């Protein structure tokens, strides 16, 4: 029944900007994924992009200076934990004076539609002389593009940040939140309305599109 369909209202798109305040970590559990703990909920949430520093141990370089997406945030009575998709299984890493510094998110306002193209994979023909029919393997996944229709608001910080990234050919991180999930990804902005569409008895509109680079993390 369609009554169970997930509502799209309150979905938001964010672009990452400057770094926020560093959260002090209290424990590390090497493994895959790597589990981190902190005292209290120190501003680190599912979907955040964090940069690590000041771990100790002979394998600390696996985390120090690395950037990762936060998933599986769990709030406890005394400590909060979260996971990152970094493989530290069997490695020697201790907490030292470790910190996780999240990037600050700026919401992109006035969006009417968010339209991901969907992911696809290349098709690799592996048919050989002993095959009885065509055989295939799938190659690397292309997570596609995301396009958005917007009401142009040149004073909006999110739209301005996208325009700046487009002009600089940079590849910022984005966070797409829906009522059910948080998706984080890196992207290249392919198209942005440097001049808006205008018409009589209307408002200024435009559209932009970006190409997802690498994986999409769902939290």
N, C-alpha and C positions, 0 to 999 in steps of 0.2 A: 504494500500500500504506500502511496506517495506521501501520506501523512508522516511517515517515518524519515522522509528525506532530510538531510542536514541543511540547515539554513545557511545562506551565504552572508547575510547581514552581519556586520561587525568584523568581517575579515579585513585585515590590514597588511600593508606592505611597508617594510622599513629598510633603510639603507644605513650601513655602519659608518660611523664617523670616528671621532677622537676616542682615546682611551678613558675609561672611568677610573674609579678608585680600586686599588688592589685589595683583593680579599685574602686574608691570611688563612693558609691551609693548616690543618692539624694532623692529618694522617694520609698516607698513601698505601694502597694495596696493589702491588704489581700484578699484572695479569692481562687478559684481553677480553673485555676492555679494562683499562686502568680505572680504579676507583679512588676518588679523593674525598676527604672529609674536611669540613670547616665548622667552626663554632657559630651556631645561629645562621639564619639565612642572610648572608652578607651581600645581597644584590646580584647573585649569580643564579640565573634561571634557565630552564630548558630552552634550547635554541641559541643561547648566547655564544659568542665567539670569544674565547679567552686565550691569553698568552701567559705561559708559565715562566717562573724564575725561581732561583735559589734552592732547588732541590740539592741533596747531597748524595754521596755514594758513587761507586765506580761507573755506574751506567746512567748517571743523572742527566747526561747530554741528550738522552732520549726524550726528556721533558723540557729541560731548560731552554728557553727561547722558542719553543714550539707553540703553534697556535692550533686550537682544537675547538670543536663544537660540543657544548654541554648537553648531555642527555641523562635520562633516568634520575632526575633530581628527587631525593627522598628526604622528608623533614622528620627528624627524630626529636626526642625529649631534650637531648643535650647537644647532638651534632647533626648537621645535614650532610648528606653524601650526594655525589654525582659521578657519572661515568664519562670517559672520553675514549674515542676510537683510536687509541694508541696502544700498540702491542708491547707490553713490558714484562711478559711472562718469563719467569726464571731470572729476571735481572735484579741487580743490587741497587736499589734506590731507597733513600731514606728522606724524611720530611725536611730536615734542615730548617731553614727559615722560609719555606716555600710560599709563594703567592700565586694567585690567578687574577689577572687583570682583564676585565671584560671591555669589549668595545661598546661605546654608547650608540644606541639606536635612535635614528630620527625617522618619524613616521612620514610617509609620503601621502599628503592629504589630497582630497578632491578626486579620488579614483572612482570611476564608474564601473569598470570591469577589469578583472584579472584573468587572463586567458593563457594558461600553459599549453604548449603544443603537444606535450606528452613525450615520453622517452621511446627510443628505438635502439635496436642493435643491428650491427652489420651481419650479413649472412655469408658464412664461409663454406664453400663447397668442399667437402671432404670425401666425395665419391671416389672409390678406387676400383680396380679391375675385379675385385671380389664382391663388390656391392651388387645386390639384387634390385636396387632402386636408388634414386638420388638420395644422398645423405648430407646433412648440414650440421655445422656447429655455429653458435652465435659468438660474435666478436665483442668488442668494447661497446658499452652502452653510451649513447648520446642522449643526455637528458633534455635536449631540445631548447626551445626558446620560451620566453614569457612576454606577452604583449599586454599593454594596459591602455585603456581609454580614460582620459582625465579632463576635468575642467581646469583650464590653465589658471594658476594663481602664482604669479611671479614673486610674490612676497613669502610663499611657503618655503620653509627651510628644507623640507624633503625634496621638493621639485628642484630647488636651487642646487642641492647637493648632487642630484642626478645630472643636471646640466653641467656642473663643474667636472664630474667624473667623465661625462661624454666628451667634453672639450679636451680633457687631459689624457684621453684613451686609457684611463685607469680601470682596474678590475675590483670594484668594491664587493663586500659581502652584503647579502640581502637576507631578510627574515620575512617569511610569509606566514601570517598567523590566521587560522580559522577557528571557529568555536571548538573544534575537536583536536587540532594538531598544530604543531609549529614546525615549519620547514625552513632550513637554513642552507644557503648555497652561495657560491661565488659566481659572478657574472660579468660579461663584457657588454656595455651598452652599445647596441647597434644603431638605434634610431632614437632621436629625441626632438620634440618640436621647438626648434630655435625661434620659430615664428608661429603664432597660434592660428587656427582656423576661426574666421569671423563671418557672421552673417547678420542681416537685418533682423531685429527682434530676437536676438539670441545672445548666448554667452560665448566666450572664447573657449575653444576645445582643442584637443590634440591627442596624439597617441605616441607611446614609446615602446621599444622592444629591446630585450637583451638576451644574450646567449649564455646559457648556464655552462660554467666551466667545472668539469669533474663531477663529483657525487653530490647528491642532495641528502642532507641529514634530517631525519624525521624524529621529532621528540614529542 
